[in-house]
């Protein structure tokens, strides 16, 4: 079990990095009472009280029955709220694997350790967008 002890508080901290589309989330799991903090804001406020995003983020903890055991501290960058929520979920799952290697198999069967590889396709020359072509003119 690998953990880093924070110098100021003396608590064990578990790190995980998650990525999705163009967003990156650096996640810290700290023993606490289940609070979510994203970029210094309360997680509920940051994700605009959307229960889908909040449920998505806490899903790995609920799978293991640890939803009120750890606080989630996140630094999220890039993308939108959906990409950030997905990247936080991956970061939480990776941090839980660092917490205890036994957690890996239940998280893997639920699909929480799989990075979603889909990303925006690049624009090609001669086209308006990645695939949108100019209107065809017969004459």
N, C-alpha and C positions, 0 to 999 in steps of 0.2 A: 504494500500500500504506500503510494507516494503522495505526500502532502507538503504544503508550505505553511509554516507558521508565521502569521502576520506579526511584525515587530511591535506594533503599538497595542494590540489587543491580546496577543498570545493564543488566539484561536486558530484551529486548523482550517486552511482554505484549499478548496479544490477547484482547479481551472479547467475550462473547456472552451474551444473555439468552434464556432459554427459559421457556415457560409451558405448562402442561397441567393441565386440571381446575382445582383451586384452588392448585396449587403453582407457585412461581416459583424459578428457579435462575439465579444470576449466576455465569457461568463465566469463568475466566481460563485461557488457555493460555500456559504458560511453557516455554521450552526446557529439556529435562530428559531423564529416562530412562523416562517412561511411567507415573509414579505417579499415583494418583487419591486426592485428599483432599477429603472432604465435611464441611463444618462443623467443621473441625479434626481430624476422625477419619480413619483409613485407610478408603478407599472399600470395600475388601473387608469390613471389619468393619461399616461403616455399613449396607451392603446385605446383611448377614447371610450372607455367603458364597454368595449366590444367583448362579449363573452366567448366568441369563437377564438379570438387571438389569445385571450387569457387561458382558456381551456387547452389550447394547443401547446402553450408554453409549459403548463403544469402537468401535462400528460405523462412525461417520463417519471416524475415524482409520484404521481398517483398510481402508476403501474407497480412501483415498488413499495407503496404505502408510506412514503416519506414526505407528504405534502406539507406537514406542519413542523418538520424537523430542521429544515434548512432555509435560510434567506437566499434569494437569488439577486446578485448584483451584476448589472450588465452595462457594458459600453458598446452601443450599437452604432454602426456607421453605414451609410449608403442605402440605396434602394427605398422601397416604401414600407408600409406597416406589415404587409403580408410577408414580404421577403425577410424582414427583420424578425417577425414572430417565428418563422420557420428556422431561421438561423439560430435564434435563441434556444429553440427546442433541441436542435442538434448539439449546441454547446452544453446545455444542461445534461443531456444524455451522456456526452463524453466525460463531463465532470463526474457524473455518477459512476462511470466505469473506473475512473481514477480513484474514487472513494473506496470501492470494493470490486475486485475483478469478478466476483460472483454475480454482480448486477448485469454483466454483459449479455448473458443468454436471454433473460426475459426482455431486455430492451431491444435486442436484435430481432427476436421473433415478432415484436410489435412494429418493427421497421423504423425505430427512432435513431438508429446509428447509421442510416443510409443517407448520404448527401445527395440531394436532388440535383442532377447535373444540368437541368434545363436552364438556358440563359438566352438573352436576346440575340437574335441572329443579326449579323452585320449587314449594312446596306451595300448593295452592289451598284457599280456604275451603270448608267443607262436606265436605271429603275428609280421609281419614286421612293420606295422603301426597300426592305429586304427582298420582297417578291412582287410588289405591286408595280406593274408595267404601265407605261403611258397608254392612253386610249388608242386603239388601232383605227387607222383611217384608210379606207379602201381607195379613195380618190384624193 
